[in-house]
């Protein structure tokens, strides 16, 4: 079955960086687009970034453009989210998603 496992979250100071990973299994990874979403405390879940299948076309939420980069390694069945210049408002649980399947999420906390 489809499984998505996020990792790489943690506590970081404002202005710092983190790299999240989403390890996938149970489907032909290179054929499917993958997206990262986040849910901040008291807010709805929102789309952060997405990446297409073989072509790898990317899209970003306006709030993270220029700071976050989504990428994929089809040989490793993994999608990454490089997050730079982090802000307190980036604090959230980050999830990866494909075709309606969700991982368990990884907590990112940006605080001094």
Secondary structure by P-SEA (a helix, b strand, c coil): cbbbbbcbbbbbcccbbbbbbbbbcccccccccccccccccccccccccccccccbbbbbcccccccbbbbbcccccbbbbbbcccccccccccccccccccccbbbbbbcc
